[in-house]
Amino acid sequence: MQLYLPIADLPVNIFLVLAMGAAVGFVSGMFGIGGGFLMTPLLIFIGITPAVAVASVASHIAASSFSGALAYWRRRAIDPALAGVLLCGGVTGTALGVWTFTQLRALGQLDLMIALSYVVLLTTVGSLMFSEGLRALMRTRRGAVPPRRTHNWIHGLPLKMRFKRSKIYLSVIPVVIVGIVIGFIGAIMGIGGGFILVPVMIYLLRVPTSTVIGTSMVLTLVTMLFATMLHAVTNHLVDAVLALILMVGGVTGAQFGARAGQKIRGEQLRLLLGLLILSVGVRFAIELVIQPADLFTIRELGASG
């Protein structure tokens, strides 16, 4: 069954898009992440221009993050003060990212930049997460004690603030910078950034795991909602029909993914997530090598025409 997408300007199989939404929702529920790093490439692979894919997936991520953030809020697993400081940087980074997105699109380099960004970011993050998960799995099998976390140079920076819910005393400088970076890459690449934000908050900022996921979901919710509004107003690229179909599939798949995730140990989840992220990055790299170098520019010109 074919359905015409008005903004993407092409017909798609509605059952294929629903299945994609359900699959990404399953992954999101299993790993506790937004899934934009997977959904955006899948849309690009079926022929939707990267610009429309990024703008439309942002709304899908915002909707998915809302239910998750609400659940964590009810369990008091969100640090409001930490979320507020993160959002100070996140909103700024999102605005800067949408502005950069618009400038690259005007120059005809947006699609190529998105593809290159996915290759670099996903292969790097995926490799690091896969290796860390593999080491953790090997330590568990040997019965070794995990290395003790110690404070680093970040905790010596000035302008410190006490985050009572997380029970940490930390400078606001690295927190704002992290928010800016996550907001920026989210606006350009159509990802919530949870798979980057959560490890950074745990390993660098030393935020306890009891509040890290819920707090990161608040940042994802607000930045993606803001990005959707900016993309709709400035670039007119948000395809509401596509976003709605993805939401329906995503909500369904997330329920099954959450149940599956509860049956797998933490180190196994990190290993699988790292492998998944690395696989998407490699797939993008293959796409760039196999296809003509000017393919992305041709797609962009076709969409604007």
Secondary structure, DSSP 8 states (H G I E B T S, - for coil): -EEEETTTTEEEEHHHHHHHHHHHHHHHHHHTS--HHHHHHHHHHTT--HHHHHHHHHHHHHHHHHHHHHHHHHTT---HHHHHHHHHHHHHHHHHHHHHHHHHHHHT-HHHHHHHHHHHHHHHHHHHHHHHHHHHHHHHHHT---------GGGG-SSEEEETTTTEEEEHHHHHHHHHHHHHHHHHH----HHHHHHHHHHTS---HHHHHHHHHHHHHHHHHHHHHHIIIII----HHHHHHHHHHHHHHHHHHHHHHTTS-HHHHHHHHHHHHHHHHHHHHHHHHHS-TTHHHHHHHHHH-
